Amino acid sequence: MFYTYVLYSKKFNKIYIGYTSDLEDRFLSHNEKATKGYTVRFRPWVVAFYEEFPTKVKAMKREKELKSSRGRNYIWNKLDELGLISVS
């Protein structure tokens, strides 16, 4: 199983979009293990939501969709629906 996930940093009001086959380990990497890269600068992260896919190709396709302008709008609206942010 593969996952496309969205992380949210409330402290910096940032999102990160990625895919993985091991969501738990990848989350740990973003929040603790990694020593360099984009996500290190904006810790702590929470998993805002994720979607499950049967293949890596499908997860990668969804990641690409979410990284588009329309996808990012979808993410920010979803974060508002989940109560992680307030658009008003």
N, CA, C and O atoms as CSV, one atom per row, in Angstrom:
chain,resi,resn,atom,element,x,y,z
A,1,MET,N,N,0.841,-1.179,0.000
A,1,MET,CA,C,0.000,0.000,0.000
A,1,MET,C,C,0.889,1.248,0.000
A,1,MET,O,O,1.954,1.268,0.617
A,2,PHE,N,N,0.435,2.273,-0.697
A,2,PHE,CA,C,1.151,3.551,-0.760
A,2,PHE,C,C,0.214,4.668,-0.310
A,2,PHE,O,O,-1.008,4.551,-0.399
A,3,TYR,N,N,0.805,5.730,0.165
A,3,TYR,CA,C,0.037,6.846,0.717
A,3,TYR,C,C,0.519,8.160,0.125
A,3,TYR,O,O,1.717,8.372,-0.061
A,4,THR,N,N,-0.423,9.029,-0.165
A,4,THR,CA,C,-0.135,10.427,-0.453
A,4,THR,C,C,-0.589,11.171,0.792
A,4,THR,O,O,-1.709,10.979,1.268
A,5,TYR,N,N,0.283,12.017,1.314
A,5,TYR,CA,C,-0.025,12.650,2.600
A,5,TYR,C,C,0.210,14.152,2.547
A,5,TYR,O,O,0.963,14.663,1.718
A,6,VAL,N,N,-0.463,14.838,3.463
A,6,VAL,CA,C,-0.290,16.277,3.615
A,6,VAL,C,C,0.067,16.544,5.069
A,6,VAL,O,O,-0.662,16.169,5.987
A,7,LEU,N,N,1.204,17.199,5.255
A,7,LEU,CA,C,1.616,17.623,6.588
A,7,LEU,C,C,1.281,19.101,6.736
A,7,LEU,O,O,1.280,19.856,5.763
A,8,TYR,N,N,0.998,19.496,7.972
A,8,TYR,CA,C,0.711,20.899,8.248
A,8,TYR,C,C,1.522,21.354,9.452
A,8,TYR,O,O,1.556,20.686,10.485
A,9,SER,N,N,2.174,22.498,9.300
A,9,SER,CA,C,2.912,23.117,10.400
A,9,SER,C,C,2.120,24.336,10.860
A,9,SER,O,O,2.113,25.373,10.196
A,10,LYS,N,N,1.462,24.200,11.990
A,10,LYS,CA,C,0.658,25.306,12.515
A,10,LYS,C,C,1.545,26.502,12.881
A,10,LYS,O,O,1.175,27.654,12.654
A,11,LYS,N,N,2.705,26.214,13.442
A,11,LYS,CA,C,3.625,27.270,13.870
A,11,LYS,C,C,4.022,28.197,12.720
A,11,LYS,O,O,4.166,29.405,12.909
A,12,PHE,N,N,4.198,27.625,11.530
A,12,PHE,CA,C,4.625,28.406,10.373
A,12,PHE,C,C,3.555,28.533,9.291
A,12,PHE,O,O,3.779,29.183,8.270
A,13,ASN,N,N,2.389,27.911,9.511
A,13,ASN,CA,C,1.288,27.909,8.541
A,13,ASN,C,C,1.754,27.435,7.159
A,13,ASN,O,O,1.495,28.074,6.140
A,14,LYS,N,N,2.445,26.297,7.164
A,14,LYS,CA,C,2.988,25.711,5.942
A,14,LYS,C,C,2.399,24.321,5.731
A,14,LYS,O,O,1.999,23.646,6.679
A,15,ILE,N,N,2.356,23.909,4.461
A,15,ILE,CA,C,1.949,22.546,4.136
A,15,ILE,C,C,3.091,21.855,3.403
A,15,ILE,O,O,3.941,22.499,2.788
A,16,TYR,N,N,3.089,20.542,3.485
A,16,TYR,CA,C,4.044,19.721,2.750
A,16,TYR,C,C,3.280,18.533,2.197
A,16,TYR,O,O,2.480,17.918,2.902
A,17,ILE,N,N,3.526,18.212,0.939
A,17,ILE,CA,C,2.825,17.123,0.262
A,17,ILE,C,C,3.848,16.085,-0.166
A,17,ILE,O,O,4.875,16.422,-0.754
A,18,GLY,N,N,3.567,14.825,0.130
A,18,GLY,CA,C,4.492,13.771,-0.264
A,18,GLY,C,C,3.784,12.443,-0.435
A,18,GLY,O,O,2.567,12.347,-0.276
A,19,TYR,N,N,4.565,11.410,-0.764
A,19,TYR,CA,C,4.014,10.054,-0.846
A,19,TYR,C,C,5.026,9.100,-0.228
A,19,TYR,O,O,6.219,9.398,-0.170
A,20,THR,N,N,4.541,7.948,0.233
A,20,THR,CA,C,5.393,6.971,0.891
A,20,THR,C,C,4.695,5.622,0.947
A,20,THR,O,O,3.491,5.516,0.714
A,21,SER,N,N,5.470,4.601,1.258
A,21,SER,CA,C,4.880,3.284,1.505
A,21,SER,C,C,4.825,3.006,3.008
A,21,SER,O,O,4.214,2.027,3.437
A,22,ASP,N,N,5.461,3.862,3.804
A,22,ASP,CA,C,5.484,3.699,5.264
A,22,ASP,C,C,5.192,5.045,5.909
A,22,ASP,O,O,6.113,5.798,6.225
A,23,LEU,N,N,3.931,5.344,6.102
A,23,LEU,CA,C,3.495,6.652,6.596
A,23,LEU,C,C,4.081,6.978,7.966
A,23,LEU,O,O,4.544,8.095,8.192
A,24,GLU,N,N,4.065,6.019,8.869
A,24,GLU,CA,C,4.546,6.256,10.226
A,24,GLU,C,C,6.040,6.620,10.235
A,24,GLU,O,O,6.442,7.580,10.894
A,25,ASP,N,N,6.849,5.859,9.510
A,25,ASP,CA,C,8.288,6.127,9.474
A,25,ASP,C,C,8.581,7.448,8.769
A,25,ASP,O,O,9.470,8.194,9.180
A,26,ARG,N,N,7.840,7.729,7.721
A,26,ARG,CA,C,8.050,8.980,6.980
A,26,ARG,C,C,7.702,10.187,7.843
A,26,ARG,O,O,8.407,11.197,7.816
A,27,PHE,N,N,6.622,10.087,8.606
A,27,PHE,CA,C,6.239,11.167,9.516
A,27,PHE,C,C,7.326,11.389,10.560
A,27,PHE,O,O,7.686,12.527,10.861
A,28,LEU,N,N,7.842,10.302,11.106
A,28,LEU,CA,C,8.922,10.370,12.096
A,28,LEU,C,C,10.150,11.042,11.483
A,28,LEU,O,O,10.830,11.834,12.135
A,29,SER,N,N,10.416,10.718,10.243
A,29,SER,CA,C,11.551,11.320,9.547
A,29,SER,C,C,11.374,12.833,9.424
A,29,SER,O,O,12.308,13.590,9.691
A,30,HIS,N,N,10.195,13.272,9.026
A,30,HIS,CA,C,9.944,14.710,8.874
A,30,HIS,C,C,10.061,15.445,10.205
A,30,HIS,O,O,10.547,16.576,10.242
A,31,ASN,N,N,9.624,14.822,11.295
A,31,ASN,CA,C,9.588,15.508,12.588
A,31,ASN,C,C,10.817,15.306,13.463
A,31,ASN,O,O,11.105,16.149,14.313
A,32,GLU,N,N,11.551,14.210,13.280
A,32,GLU,CA,C,12.657,13.930,14.202
A,32,GLU,C,C,13.956,13.487,13.536
A,32,GLU,O,O,15.022,14.021,13.842
A,33,LYS,N,N,13.877,12.521,12.635
A,33,LYS,CA,C,15.088,11.890,12.107
A,33,LYS,C,C,15.900,12.770,11.157
A,33,LYS,O,O,17.125,12.834,11.263
A,34,ALA,N,N,15.235,13.433,10.250
A,34,ALA,CA,C,15.931,14.205,9.211
A,34,ALA,C,C,16.738,15.344,9.822
A,34,ALA,O,O,16.330,15.957,10.808
A,35,THR,N,N,17.897,15.613,9.213
A,35,THR,CA,C,18.752,16.698,9.687
A,35,THR,C,C,18.873,17.828,8.678
A,35,THR,O,O,19.407,18.892,8.989
A,36,LYS,N,N,18.372,17.592,7.456
A,36,LYS,CA,C,18.373,18.658,6.454
A,36,LYS,C,C,17.173,18.492,5.536
A,36,LYS,O,O,16.543,17.436,5.487
A,37,GLY,N,N,16.877,19.556,4.814
A,37,GLY,CA,C,15.732,19.533,3.910
A,37,GLY,C,C,14.675,20.545,4.318
A,37,GLY,O,O,14.775,21.183,5.366
A,38,TYR,N,N,13.671,20.679,3.481
A,38,TYR,CA,C,12.607,21.670,3.676
A,38,TYR,C,C,11.866,21.481,4.989
A,38,TYR,O,O,11.645,22.449,5.717
A,39,THR,N,N,11.478,20.248,5.304
A,39,THR,CA,C,10.603,20.031,6.459
A,39,THR,C,C,11.297,20.263,7.794
A,39,THR,O,O,10.631,20.524,8.796
A,40,VAL,N,N,12.620,20.173,7.825
A,40,VAL,CA,C,13.359,20.385,9.072
A,40,VAL,C,C,13.145,21.806,9.596
A,40,VAL,O,O,13.073,22.024,10.806
A,41,ARG,N,N,13.044,22.759,8.687
A,41,ARG,CA,C,12.924,24.176,9.068
A,41,ARG,C,C,11.571,24.565,9.640
A,41,ARG,O,O,11.454,25.603,10.291
A,42,PHE,N,N,10.553,23.754,9.411
A,42,PHE,CA,C,9.200,24.146,9.791
A,42,PHE,C,C,8.548,23.189,10.782
A,42,PHE,O,O,7.322,23.081,10.819
A,43,ARG,N,N,9.334,22.506,11.568
A,43,ARG,CA,C,8.814,21.590,12.585
A,43,ARG,C,C,8.126,22.363,13.690
A,43,ARG,O,O,8.495,23.512,13.931
A,44,PRO,N,N,7.164,21.805,14.365
A,44,PRO,CA,C,6.630,20.458,14.246
A,44,PRO,C,C,5.537,20.361,13.178
A,44,PRO,O,O,4.871,21.345,12.854
A,45,TRP,N,N,5.372,19.155,12.643
A,45,TRP,CA,C,4.360,18.850,11.641
A,45,TRP,C,C,3.301,17.930,12.231
A,45,TRP,O,O,3.572,17.147,13.141
A,46,VAL,N,N,2.095,18.041,11.696
A,46,VAL,CA,C,1.047,17.061,11.987
A,46,VAL,C,C,0.592,16.495,10.647
A,46,VAL,O,O,0.628,17.187,9.630
A,47,VAL,N,N,0.167,15.245,10.651
A,47,VAL,CA,C,-0.409,14.676,9.439
A,47,VAL,C,C,-1.827,15.213,9.347
A,47,VAL,O,O,-2.697,14.811,10.119
A,48,ALA,N,N,-2.062,16.117,8.411
A,48,ALA,CA,C,-3.387,16.725,8.259
A,48,ALA,C,C,-4.360,15.689,7.704
A,48,ALA,O,O,-5.468,15.530,8.217
A,49,PHE,N,N,-3.943,14.992,6.658
A,49,PHE,CA,C,-4.737,13.897,6.107
A,49,PHE,C,C,-3.872,13.108,5.141
A,49,PHE,O,O,-2.812,13.562,4.710
A,50,TYR,N,N,-4.346,11.926,4.815
A,50,TYR,CA,C,-3.640,11.089,3.847
A,50,TYR,C,C,-4.655,10.282,3.058
A,50,TYR,O,O,-5.797,10.098,3.477
A,51,GLU,N,N,-4.209,9.809,1.909
A,51,GLU,CA,C,-5.042,8.983,1.037
A,51,GLU,C,C,-4.255,7.725,0.704
A,51,GLU,O,O,-3.039,7.779,0.523
A,52,GLU,N,N,-4.937,6.604,0.623
A,52,GLU,CA,C,-4.306,5.302,0.398
A,52,GLU,C,C,-4.466,4.878,-1.061
A,52,GLU,O,O,-5.525,5.067,-1.660
A,53,PHE,N,N,-3.396,4.298,-1.630
A,53,PHE,CA,C,-3.413,3.845,-3.020
A,53,PHE,C,C,-2.782,2.469,-3.138
A,53,PHE,O,O,-1.885,2.128,-2.367
A,54,PRO,N,N,-3.245,1.672,-4.102
A,54,PRO,CA,C,-2.705,0.320,-4.253
A,54,PRO,C,C,-1.328,0.279,-4.922
A,54,PRO,O,O,-0.597,-0.701,-4.774
A,55,THR,N,N,-0.967,1.350,-5.664
A,55,THR,CA,C,0.317,1.353,-6.359
A,55,THR,C,C,1.063,2.668,-6.144
A,55,THR,O,O,0.471,3.705,-5.843
A,56,LYS,N,N,2.366,2.587,-6.308
A,56,LYS,CA,C,3.217,3.769,-6.191
A,56,LYS,C,C,2.862,4.792,-7.273
A,56,LYS,O,O,2.836,5.996,-7.017
A,57,VAL,N,N,2.594,4.307,-8.463
A,57,VAL,CA,C,2.263,5.197,-9.587
A,57,VAL,C,C,1.028,6.033,-9.278
A,57,VAL,O,O,1.003,7.231,-9.561
A,58,LYS,N,N,0.011,5.416,-8.703
A,58,LYS,CA,C,-1.221,6.158,-8.375
A,58,LYS,C,C,-0.979,7.171,-7.255
A,58,LYS,O,O,-1.526,8.273,-7.284
A,59,ALA,N,N,-0.162,6.796,-6.271
A,59,ALA,CA,C,0.163,7.729,-5.185
A,59,ALA,C,C,0.952,8.918,-5.726
A,59,ALA,O,O,0.703,10.059,-5.336
A,60,MET,N,N,1.893,8.656,-6.615
A,60,MET,CA,C,2.684,9.734,-7.214
A,60,MET,C,C,1.813,10.661,-8.068
A,60,MET,O,O,2.014,11.875,-8.083
A,61,LYS,N,N,0.851,10.080,-8.773
A,61,LYS,CA,C,-0.057,10.888,-9.595
A,61,LYS,C,C,-0.878,11.824,-8.705
A,61,LYS,O,O,-1.046,13.002,-9.021
A,62,ARG,N,N,-1.387,11.293,-7.593
A,62,ARG,CA,C,-2.181,12.118,-6.679
A,62,ARG,C,C,-1.326,13.207,-6.042
A,62,ARG,O,O,-1.785,14.336,-5.867
A,63,GLU,N,N,-0.080,12.871,-5.694
A,63,GLU,CA,C,0.828,13.876,-5.138
A,63,GLU,C,C,0.989,15.033,-6.129
A,63,GLU,O,O,0.948,16.202,-5.744
A,64,LYS,N,N,1.170,14.698,-7.386
A,64,LYS,CA,C,1.326,15.729,-8.416
A,64,LYS,C,C,0.070,16.589,-8.519
A,64,LYS,O,O,0.163,17.808,-8.665
A,65,GLU,N,N,-1.103,15.962,-8.444
A,65,GLU,CA,C,-2.364,16.712,-8.484
A,65,GLU,C,C,-2.461,17.682,-7.313
A,65,GLU,O,O,-2.852,18.836,-7.486
A,66,LEU,N,N,-2.103,17.206,-6.114
A,66,LEU,CA,C,-2.203,18.047,-4.920
A,66,LEU,C,C,-1.205,19.200,-4.949
A,66,LEU,O,O,-1.433,20.234,-4.321
A,67,LYS,N,N,-0.103,19.030,-5.673
A,67,LYS,CA,C,0.896,20.092,-5.751
A,67,LYS,C,C,0.536,21.161,-6.784
A,67,LYS,O,O,1.226,22.175,-6.887
A,68,SER,N,N,-0.532,20.945,-7.544
A,68,SER,CA,C,-0.985,21.950,-8.510
A,68,SER,C,C,-1.698,23.073,-7.761
A,68,SER,O,O,-1.976,22.960,-6.568
A,69,SER,N,N,-1.982,24.130,-8.460
A,69,SER,CA,C,-2.698,25.260,-7.859
A,69,SER,C,C,-4.069,24.826,-7.332
A,69,SER,O,O,-4.447,25.172,-6.213
A,70,ARG,N,N,-4.800,24.077,-8.136
A,70,ARG,CA,C,-6.116,23.592,-7.721
A,70,ARG,C,C,-5.988,22.650,-6.515
A,70,ARG,O,O,-6.799,22.694,-5.589
A,71,GLY,N,N,-4.970,21.815,-6.544
A,71,GLY,CA,C,-4.742,20.884,-5.440
A,71,GLY,C,C,-4.429,21.596,-4.137
A,71,GLY,O,O,-4.920,21.211,-3.076
A,72,ARG,N,N,-3.616,22.632,-4.220
A,72,ARG,CA,C,-3.277,23.396,-3.006
A,72,ARG,C,C,-4.511,24.106,-2.449
A,72,ARG,O,O,-4.684,24.184,-1.233
A,73,ASN,N,N,-5.361,24.619,-3.325
A,73,ASN,CA,C,-6.622,25.220,-2.865
A,73,ASN,C,C,-7.474,24.169,-2.156
A,73,ASN,O,O,-8.059,24.437,-1.107
A,74,TYR,N,N,-7.538,22.974,-2.737
A,74,TYR,CA,C,-8.270,21.867,-2.119
A,74,TYR,C,C,-7.718,21.586,-0.722
A,74,TYR,O,O,-8.482,21.407,0.226
A,75,ILE,N,N,-6.396,21.547,-0.598
A,75,ILE,CA,C,-5.761,21.262,0.693
A,75,ILE,C,C,-6.119,22.324,1.730
A,75,ILE,O,O,-6.516,21.992,2.847
A,76,TRP,N,N,-5.980,23.598,1.363
A,76,TRP,CA,C,-6.276,24.661,2.337
A,76,TRP,C,C,-7.750,24.625,2.761
A,76,TRP,O,O,-8.063,24.862,3.928
A,77,ASN,N,N,-8.648,24.330,1.823
A,77,ASN,CA,C,-10.069,24.197,2.174
A,77,ASN,C,C,-10.292,23.002,3.095
A,77,ASN,O,O,-11.075,23.078,4.042
A,78,LYS,N,N,-9.605,21.908,2.816
A,78,LYS,CA,C,-9.716,20.707,3.654
A,78,LYS,C,C,-9.189,20.990,5.065
A,78,LYS,O,O,-9.790,20.549,6.045
A,79,LEU,N,N,-8.081,21.716,5.176
A,79,LEU,CA,C,-7.547,22.075,6.491
A,79,LEU,C,C,-8.544,22.916,7.278
A,79,LEU,O,O,-8.671,22.772,8.494
A,80,ASP,N,N,-9.251,23.797,6.569
A,80,ASP,CA,C,-10.290,24.601,7.204
A,80,ASP,C,C,-11.434,23.701,7.680
A,80,ASP,O,O,-11.910,23.846,8.806
A,81,GLU,N,N,-11.876,22.772,6.824
A,81,GLU,CA,C,-12.952,21.838,7.193
A,81,GLU,C,C,-12.574,20.990,8.408
A,81,GLU,O,O,-13.418,20.698,9.255
A,82,LEU,N,N,-11.303,20.599,8.486
A,82,LEU,CA,C,-10.826,19.760,9.585
A,82,LEU,C,C,-10.584,20.560,10.869
A,82,LEU,O,O,-10.305,19.994,11.926
A,83,GLY,N,N,-10.699,21.892,10.755
A,83,GLY,CA,C,-10.506,22.740,11.937
A,83,GLY,C,C,-9.050,22.996,12.280
A,83,GLY,O,O,-8.742,23.450,13.382
A,84,LEU,N,N,-8.156,22.711,11.350
A,84,LEU,CA,C,-6.731,22.956,11.597
A,84,LEU,C,C,-6.359,24.404,11.368
A,84,LEU,O,O,-5.393,24.909,11.939
A,85,ILE,N,N,-7.142,25.074,10.517
A,85,ILE,CA,C,-6.934,26.517,10.274
A,85,ILE,C,C,-8.303,27.183,10.240
A,85,ILE,O,O,-9.342,26.524,10.185
A,86,SER,N,N,-8.270,28.502,10.276
A,86,SER,CA,C,-9.506,29.254,10.131
A,86,SER,C,C,-9.296,30.278,9.020
A,86,SER,O,O,-8.454,31.169,9.132
A,87,VAL,N,N,-10.065,30.141,7.956
A,87,VAL,CA,C,-9.930,31.035,6.813
A,87,VAL,C,C,-10.480,32.410,7.121
A,87,VAL,O,O,-10.007,33.393,6.550
A,88,SER,N,N,-11.462,32.520,8.005
A,88,SER,CA,C,-12.083,33.816,8.289
A,88,SER,C,C,-11.222,34.733,9.081
A,88,SER,O,O,-11.630,35.854,9.385
